[in-house]
Amino acid sequence: MRLVIDLGGTWLRIAVHSPGSRPRRMRLPAVPWNELPAALRQVKHVGKWGKLDSITVGGTGLGKASARRQLAAGLHSLARTTRVIPDFELAFEQAFGEKPGIVVVAGTGSVAFGRNAEGRSARAGGFGPILGDEGSGFWIASQALESPKLKALLAKAAAARARRGRRQTAGLARRVLALAAKNPEARALRRRAAEELAALARALASRLRLSAPVPIALHGGLFRDAGLRRDFLSALKKIKYRACGSL
């Protein structure tokens, strides 16, 4: 039995793979990466699993090698082998395997990661709410709360969520995207977010010199919104691309 884990800023997603059966999937509230071993022990106890064959973790906040080593050590007692990588690398592998392409992630945070045919990889964005994360859920919510009109529309939810931190504030982005169907200001903000995300993809396509049409995959909860997907693909018009679907 093996686990594949996507630890985002909002949700902890677990896929349990057993021989001869379909993967079982679970979704739990996200925890900081250093609390993941304890969280899994609770899930493991509920599922009555023995020692696992392997655990693969793709997580937010795991850009530093020291953090990945620390988490892998904490998971060692749960599985025979452990592999810890940043969440955007896991999303890329699920989309492309060893092939070239770009994955753009839009959830609580935002980042793009790409690899070319020569095996050279690069990232754009993904440096957190202070240094970046443009186009992310947190960015959309923060921009909306600076607008008096949008803030009034979001008032009750905004007041409660803003007191509860980054993850909950990012959840307001879904409300903003829902408002975009009828509200011009929310629609303009959605287009700005899409342009910021597309800029990450365009920067990587240029840096990695990817051949057109550039394979691009979308990952993250924000891309479930049809309007944001449409605006994002429209903003990519400056490069020739081939959409590889959403994850």
C-alpha positions as CSV (number, residue, x, y, z in Angstrom):
1,M,0.0,0.0,0.0
2,R,1.3,3.5,-0.8
3,L,0.1,7.0,-0.2
4,V,0.3,10.0,-2.5
5,I,-0.2,13.3,-0.6
6,D,-0.9,16.8,-1.9
7,L,-0.5,19.2,1.0
8,G,-1.8,22.6,0.0
9,G,-2.4,25.8,1.8
10,T,-6.1,24.9,2.4
11,W,-6.5,21.1,2.0
12,L,-4.6,18.0,2.7
13,R,-5.5,15.5,0.0
14,I,-4.5,11.8,0.4
15,A,-4.8,9.1,-2.3
16,V,-4.4,5.5,-0.9
17,H,-3.2,3.1,-3.6
18,S,-3.7,-0.7,-2.9
19,P,-2.9,-3.5,-5.3
20,G,-5.9,-4.5,-7.4
21,S,-8.2,-1.8,-6.2
22,R,-9.1,1.8,-7.1
23,P,-7.4,4.5,-5.2
24,R,-9.2,5.7,-2.1
25,R,-9.2,9.5,-1.7
26,M,-9.5,11.6,1.4
27,R,-9.6,15.4,1.9
28,L,-8.8,17.0,5.3
29,P,-8.1,20.5,6.4
30,A,-4.4,21.4,5.7
31,V,-1.8,21.3,8.4
32,P,1.7,22.8,8.5
33,W,4.1,20.4,6.9
34,N,5.9,19.8,10.2
35,E,2.6,18.5,11.6
36,L,2.0,16.1,8.8
37,P,3.5,12.9,10.4
38,A,1.2,13.3,13.4
39,A,-1.8,14.0,11.2
40,L,-1.1,10.9,9.2
41,R,-0.7,8.7,12.3
42,Q,-4.3,9.7,13.2
43,V,-5.5,8.8,9.7
44,K,-3.4,5.6,9.8
45,H,-5.0,4.6,13.1
46,V,-8.5,5.1,11.7
47,G,-7.7,3.1,8.5
48,K,-5.9,0.4,10.5
49,W,-3.0,0.3,8.1
50,G,0.2,-1.5,8.6
51,K,3.6,-0.1,7.6
52,L,3.2,1.4,4.2
53,D,5.3,0.5,1.2
54,S,5.8,4.2,0.3
55,I,4.7,7.7,0.9
56,T,5.1,10.5,-1.7
57,V,4.4,14.0,-0.5
58,G,4.1,17.1,-2.6
59,G,3.6,20.1,-0.2
60,T,3.5,23.8,0.0
61,G,6.3,25.4,2.0
62,L,8.7,22.6,1.0
63,G,10.9,24.6,-1.3
64,K,13.9,24.2,0.9
65,A,15.9,21.0,0.9
66,S,16.3,21.1,4.8
67,A,12.5,21.2,5.2
68,R,12.1,18.2,2.8
69,R,14.7,16.2,4.7
70,Q,13.1,17.0,8.1
71,L,9.7,15.9,6.8
72,A,11.1,12.7,5.2
73,A,12.7,11.8,8.5
74,G,9.4,12.3,10.4
75,L,7.6,10.0,7.9
76,H,10.3,7.3,8.0
77,S,8.5,5.2,10.7
78,L,5.3,5.1,8.6
79,A,6.7,3.7,5.4
80,R,9.5,1.7,4.0
81,T,10.4,4.5,1.5
82,T,9.5,8.2,1.6
83,R,9.8,10.9,-1.0
84,V,9.1,14.6,-0.3
85,I,9.0,17.2,-3.1
86,P,7.3,20.7,-3.5
87,D,3.7,20.6,-4.4
88,F,4.3,22.1,-7.8
89,E,6.7,19.3,-8.7
90,L,4.1,16.7,-7.8
91,A,1.5,18.4,-9.9
92,F,4.0,18.5,-12.8
93,E,4.8,14.8,-12.5
94,Q,1.1,14.0,-12.5
95,A,0.5,16.0,-15.6
96,F,3.6,15.3,-17.7
97,G,5.8,12.6,-16.1
98,E,9.2,13.0,-17.8
99,K,7.9,15.0,-20.8
100,P,8.4,18.8,-21.2
101,G,5.7,21.3,-20.3
102,I,4.5,23.8,-17.7
103,V,2.1,23.4,-14.8
104,V,0.5,26.5,-13.4
105,V,-0.9,26.2,-9.8
106,A,-3.6,28.5,-8.6
107,G,-4.9,27.8,-5.1
108,T,-4.3,29.5,-1.8
109,G,-0.9,30.5,-3.3
110,S,0.3,30.5,-6.9
111,V,3.4,29.2,-8.8
112,A,4.4,27.8,-12.2
113,F,6.9,25.1,-12.7
114,G,8.3,23.8,-16.0
115,R,10.8,21.5,-17.6
116,N,12.2,21.4,-21.1
117,A,13.2,18.5,-23.4
118,E,16.8,18.7,-22.1
119,G,15.6,18.1,-18.5
120,R,16.3,21.7,-17.3
121,S,13.6,22.9,-14.9
122,A,12.6,26.3,-13.5
123,R,9.9,27.9,-11.5
124,A,8.2,31.3,-11.5
125,G,6.3,32.7,-8.5
126,G,5.4,30.8,-5.4
127,F,7.3,33.0,-2.9
128,G,4.4,33.5,-0.5
129,P,1.9,36.4,0.1
130,I,4.5,39.0,1.0
131,L,6.9,38.5,-1.9
132,G,4.4,37.3,-4.6
133,D,1.6,34.8,-5.1
134,E,0.0,37.1,-7.6
135,G,-3.2,35.6,-9.0
136,S,-3.7,33.3,-6.1
137,G,-6.7,32.9,-3.9
138,F,-5.1,35.0,-1.2
139,W,-4.1,37.7,-3.7
140,I,-7.7,37.8,-5.1
141,A,-9.2,38.1,-1.7
142,S,-6.8,40.7,-0.5
143,Q,-7.4,42.8,-3.7
144,A,-11.1,42.5,-3.2
145,L,-11.0,43.7,0.4
146,E,-9.2,46.9,-0.8
147,S,-12.2,47.7,-2.9
148,P,-15.0,49.4,-1.0
149,K,-17.7,48.1,-3.3
150,L,-16.5,44.5,-3.2
151,K,-15.7,44.6,0.5
152,A,-19.3,45.6,1.1
153,L,-20.6,42.6,-0.9
154,L,-18.2,40.3,1.0
155,A,-18.7,42.1,4.4
156,K,-20.0,39.3,6.6
157,A,-17.7,36.6,5.3
158,A,-14.7,39.0,5.1
159,A,-15.0,40.1,8.7
160,A,-15.0,36.5,10.0
161,R,-12.4,35.1,7.7
162,A,-9.9,38.0,7.9
163,R,-9.5,37.2,11.6
164,R,-8.7,33.6,10.9
165,G,-5.6,33.8,8.8
166,R,-4.3,33.4,5.3
167,R,-6.1,30.1,4.4
168,Q,-9.5,31.4,5.4
169,T,-9.0,34.8,3.7
170,A,-8.0,32.9,0.5
171,G,-11.4,31.2,0.7
172,L,-13.1,34.5,-0.1
173,A,-11.6,34.2,-3.6
174,R,-14.3,31.7,-4.6
175,R,-17.0,34.3,-3.6
176,V,-15.2,36.9,-5.7
177,L,-15.2,34.6,-8.7
178,A,-18.8,33.8,-8.2
179,L,-19.6,37.5,-8.1
180,A,-17.8,38.0,-11.4
181,A,-20.8,36.7,-13.4
182,K,-22.7,39.9,-12.6
183,N,-20.3,42.3,-11.0
184,P,-18.0,44.3,-13.4
185,E,-15.4,45.0,-10.7
186,A,-15.1,41.4,-9.7
187,R,-14.9,40.4,-13.3
188,A,-12.0,42.9,-13.9
189,L,-10.3,41.5,-10.8
190,R,-10.7,38.0,-12.2
191,R,-9.1,39.1,-15.5
192,R,-6.2,40.7,-13.6
193,A,-5.6,37.4,-11.7
194,A,-5.7,35.4,-14.9
195,E,-3.1,37.8,-16.5
196,E,-0.8,37.4,-13.5
197,L,-1.0,33.6,-13.7
198,A,-0.5,33.7,-17.5
199,A,2.6,35.9,-17.0
200,L,4.1,33.1,-14.9
201,A,3.6,30.6,-17.8
202,R,4.9,33.0,-20.4
203,A,8.0,33.7,-18.4
204,L,8.8,30.0,-18.0
205,A,8.1,29.3,-21.7
206,S,10.7,32.0,-22.6
207,R,13.3,31.0,-19.9
208,L,13.1,27.3,-20.8
209,R,12.8,27.9,-24.6
210,L,10.0,25.5,-24.9
211,S,8.9,24.6,-28.4
212,A,5.5,25.7,-29.5
213,P,2.8,24.7,-28.9
214,V,3.8,24.8,-25.3
215,P,2.1,22.1,-23.2
216,I,0.4,23.8,-20.2
217,A,-1.5,22.0,-17.4
218,L,-3.7,23.7,-14.8
219,H,-3.7,22.7,-11.1
220,G,-5.5,24.0,-8.1
221,G,-8.9,24.9,-6.8
222,L,-9.2,28.3,-8.5
223,F,-9.1,26.7,-11.9
224,R,-12.3,25.0,-11.2
225,D,-13.9,28.3,-12.0
226,A,-14.8,28.3,-15.7
227,G,-14.5,32.1,-16.0
228,L,-10.9,32.1,-14.6
229,R,-9.9,29.3,-16.9
230,R,-11.3,31.1,-19.9
231,D,-9.6,34.4,-18.9
232,F,-6.3,32.6,-18.2
233,L,-6.3,30.8,-21.6
234,S,-7.1,34.1,-23.3
235,A,-4.2,35.8,-21.5
236,L,-1.9,33.2,-22.9
237,K,-2.5,34.4,-26.5
238,K,1.0,35.9,-26.6
239,I,2.4,32.3,-26.8
240,K,1.3,29.3,-28.8
241,Y,0.2,26.7,-26.3
242,R,-1.6,23.4,-26.0
243,A,-3.9,23.0,-22.9
244,C,-3.4,19.7,-21.2
245,G,-6.5,19.9,-19.0
246,S,-7.0,20.6,-15.3
247,L,-5.9,18.4,-12.4
